[in-house]
Amino acid sequence: MFFMNRLSKIPVTIVTGFLGAGKTTLIRHLLENANGRRLALIINEFGDIGIDADILNGCGDLTCGAETIIELANGCICCTVADDFLPAIERLLALDPLPDHIVIETSGLALPKPLVKAFDWPAIRARLTVDGVIAVVDGKAVADGRFADDPVKLARQREADPSIAHDNPLEEVFEDQVLCADLVVLNKSDLIDHSEQRRIAADIAALVPRAVKIVPAREGRIDAAILLGLDAAAEDDLAQRPSHHDGLSEHDHDDFDSAAFEIGAIADSDAWLHRLAEIAERHDVLRIKGFVEVRGKPMRLLVQGVGNRFQKNFDRPWRADEPRHGRLVVIGEKGLDKTSIARLLSSEGA
């Protein structure tokens, strides 16, 4: 059993990673295998309706109590530290007993460095320390070149659109998350071969100006002993965590858009996932996640999608006191056609 003295600093792990990399899956596995630790969780969701808290609340473990999970659904935690982050921390520090460890899941669009900087504030530094920043990487997506620099393609884009005068914002987000990391989890490693894993590890090592451990994982299954207890004190090591946005007062998410949809019961889960894949392909969707009722099934169906790749599983029974309606969050680049997506989701045959 782990013990936290009230006079000791509570360690905090920041879990960052691009959309669909598997942060929520990794954290859920961590909660289910806490090995006696009292874990508390702050989730920073991007979009109008948070989904991840509902997913995590289904873990069925005592460490997933409602009072220890705080969801921030009002934008990027790195942009609203004073308004959202500090009150959330105060709520967790008021718990009795105190948590042994706090885990913060950033949104897929967040930059972790501004959040780490917040731990240097006197009111926080006295009570908390950043035990480590964990970047979860979608191995398959990286192997497919989704985040690699492509000067030729960028030049073509500039020729077609003179307003483009910057690098791909998705790539900058990805690189900033890795540059801030103490541990990189190369998730979905079962979808790529060993030579691709080695190549990705070499690319990350070349990008990050310090030694960072890279651990392969399948479905976020990493032992708590590897994820927790890094003792990085990242708030004291900011100079070694460069960012594309160093020197800027703020960043924005104008390149991204999100929409939340209420989903009625479906008859065929395979056909529905096929439809979601078509929507993702047609509208260049980055991420789809949520849950839905399947007619005749006592459990709700959890859906997670990156691009046109989807996973599904029945995560828990519907509770007797909750309405059986589904919710879906769709995230894409600016200009997402929400009306068309809504029409496709509600069309006959769902």
N, C-alpha and C positions, 0 to 999 in steps of 0.2 A: 504494500500500500504506500502511496506517495503522500508526503506531508508538506504543506506550505506554511511556513511561519509568517505571521502578519507583518513582521518587520522585514521580511525578505521581499525582493522584487519578484513579481509574477512574470514568468516568461511568456512571450507572445510570438506566435508563428504566423507570418503573413504568407498566404497561398495566392500566388498570382499565376497568370497564364492566359493565353489567347482563348477566344470563344470556342467552346467545344473541346478544349484540350483534355478535360476530365477532372477539373478541380473538385466539383461537387462529389463525384464518385470517389475520389481519393479521400476527401474529408469524411464522407459517410463510412468508408471502411475504417478510417482512423477512429471515429466515434464508437463503432461496433467492437473495436479491439483496443480500447483505451487502457487495459491492463491495470485498472484501479485508479487511474487519474480522474480527477474531477475536471472535465473540460467544459469551457464556455466558448461560444461561437458568435461571431459577428459576420453577417452576410451582407455584401453590398451588391444589390441587383441593379442591372441596367434595364430600364423599361418601366412601363406604367404599372404593371402588376408583377410582384415578385413570385417566382416559381420555386426557387431553390429551398426556401425554408420549408415549404410543404413536402418537398422530396426528402429533406433531412429529418423532418419530424416523423417520418414513417420508419425510422431505423429500429424502433422498438427497444432501445437501450436506455438505461437510466440516465446516462450522460446527455441524453437528448431532451431533457425536460424543457418545457416551454420557457421557463424563467431564465434558462442559460443560453437561449438562442435569440439573438436580436437581429432583425432584418432592417436594413437601410435601403429603401426603395425609391429614394428621391434623387438619384443621380450618382455621380462618381465620388467615392469617398475621398479621393485625393483632391477634389475641388471643394469639398464642404467639410473640412476637418473640424472647424470650430462649431459649425451648426449641428452636425450629425455624429461625428466620431467621439468627441469629448462626452456628450451626454450618454452615449452608449457605454463608454468605458466606466463612467460614474455609476451606471446601473449595475454593471458587473462587479465593481469594487464594493458595492453595498450588499452583496450577497453574503449570507452566513450559512454554511462555511464559504470562504473564498474559493474560487476556482484554483486548481493547481496550475492550469495552463489555459491561455486564451488563444484561439485560432481565428484569424481574420481571413475571410475569402473575399478578395477584391473582384470587381466585375471584370469581364474579359477585355474591357476597353480602358482599364485604369492603369496609371503609371504608379509603380510601387514606391519610388523614391520619395515623392512628397509625403506619403504616409509615414515612411520611416523617419523623415525629418520631424514629424509631429512628436515622436517619442523623445526628442531632445528638449521639448517644452518642460520647464521645471515641475509643473503639476503632474506630468506623466512620468518624467524621468525618475522621480522619487519612488514610484510604485511599480513601474513596469520596465521591462527591457525586451528588445527584439531578439528573441532566441535564434531566429533565422528567417530568411526569405526563401520560399520554395517556389520555383517556376515550373509549372507543369506544361510540357511541350507535347503537341500532337505529332508523334513520330511519323505517321503516315503522311500528314499534310506537309510537313517539312521535307520529307523525302520526295514529295511531288513538286517541290519548288514553290510553294505558296508564299514564302517569305524571303526568298533569296533575291539579291539585287539583280536586276536585268536592265542594264543601261540601254540596250538596243530597243527593248520594248518601251522603256520610258521615253526614249527619243521619238519613237513613233507616236506615242500619246501626245507629246508636246507639239508635234507637227499637226496632229488632228485637232488639238485643243490648246491654243496659245495661253489659256488661263492657267494651265498646269505648270507650276513653277516650283514644285517640291517633290520629295520622294514619296513613295507609296506610304500613306499614313498607317496602314496595317503593318507594314514592315517595321516602322519606327516603334510602334507599340510593342511588337514582338521583341525587338532588340532591347528596348528599355527594360522589359520584364526580365530578360535573361541577364542583362548587365547588372541588375540589382540583386541577383540570386546568390544564395549560399549553397543551394542544392538544386540541381535541375533533374526533374523526373521526366525521362523520355517515355511517355505513356504510349499505349497502343503498339508496343514493341513487337507484338505477335503479328502485326500486319506488315512488317518490314524485315528484310533479312539482316544477317549480322554485318555484312559489308556496308549496308546503308546505315545501320546503327553507328558503326565506326566512323563513317564519313560525317554524319551529323554531329557526333561528339567532337570530332576534329574541328569542324566549323565553329561550334560553340566555344571550344577552347581558344581558337584564334580570335574570336570576338571579345571574350571576357579577359580583362587585363590582370587576372589573378586566378589562383587555382580554385576551381569549382568542381565538386564531385558531380558526375552524371550517372544516374541510376535508371536502368530500364525497368519498365513496369507494364503489366497487363491489367487493364480495368482498374488502375489506381491502387493495386494491392501492394502497399509498402508497409513494412513493420513500423509501429510507432517508435521503436528504439532508433530507427534511421531518421525519421522525420522530426522528432522532438529531442531536445537536449543538445542542439548544435552549439549553444553558448556563443553565438556570433557577436552579440552586442552591436548589432548593425547600426544603431544610432550613433556609435562612436567611430564608424568606418565609412562615412558618407563619401569621402574623397575618393575612395577606391571603387565607387559605384557610379560610373559616368552615365549620363543620360543625354539624349538628343535635345532635351528641353532644359538643360542646365543654363541658368542665367535668364530664363524666361519667368515672368511673374505668374503665368498660368498657362494652361493648355485647354483646348476645347474638343468637343466630340461632334463638331459640325459635319464630319465626314460619315457619320453613322446615323442610323434611324432604327426605331423599334416600334413594334405594335403588339398589343395583347388582344386575344380573341377568346370569346366564350365558345365552347365546343359542345354540341349535343352528343347524345349517345350514338355510337357507330355499330355497324353490324359485322364488318370484316376488318380485322386489324391489319392484315397483309395488304388489302386493297387500299386502306387508308394511308399506310406508310408509302405505298407506291404513289399516291396522290401527293403526299408531302414532298416526296423526291421530285416530282414534276414541278411543283410550286418552287422549290429551291432552285431547280435548273432554270426555269422560265424567268424568275425574278432575281437571279443572282443573290440568293439568300445565303448569309454566312452561318446562321445558327437558328435552330428551331428546338424548343424544349417545352415540355409540359406533360399533362396527363389527361386521360379521357375515359369515359365509361364505355365498355363493350357490352352490348346487350346480352343478357343471360349469364354474365360473369359476376361473381361476388367481389372481385378485386379490381382496383383501378389499374389502368395500363399507363405506365410511365414511358415517355418517348424522348429520346435525345438524338439530335441530328446535327451533323456538321457538313455543310454543302449538301450533296445528295446521298451521303452515307448516314444511315439511321440504325439505332438500336432500340429495342423495346423489351419491357419485362413487366410483369404484374408485381408491384412493389408492396401493396398492403390491401387488406379488405377495406371496403367503404364503411365508414362509421355510420351507425344508425341515425345520428343526429346531424349529418351533413348532407347537403344536396348533391345529387350525383350528376353534376355538370363538369365538363372538362374546361381546362384553361391552357392556352398555348401562347408562348411568346416567340415572335419572329424578329430576328435582328439582321439588318442588311446595311448596305451603304446608303448614303443620302439619296432621297428620291424613291424610297421603297413604295411600290404601288399597293397601298393598304386596301384600297377598295377592291381591286382585282383579286388580291389574296383572300379577302373576306368572302368574295363571291365564290371562289374556287373551294374554299373550306366548307361552305354551306350548301354547295350544289348537290343535286340529287345523287344518291349512291354512296354518300358518306357512311 
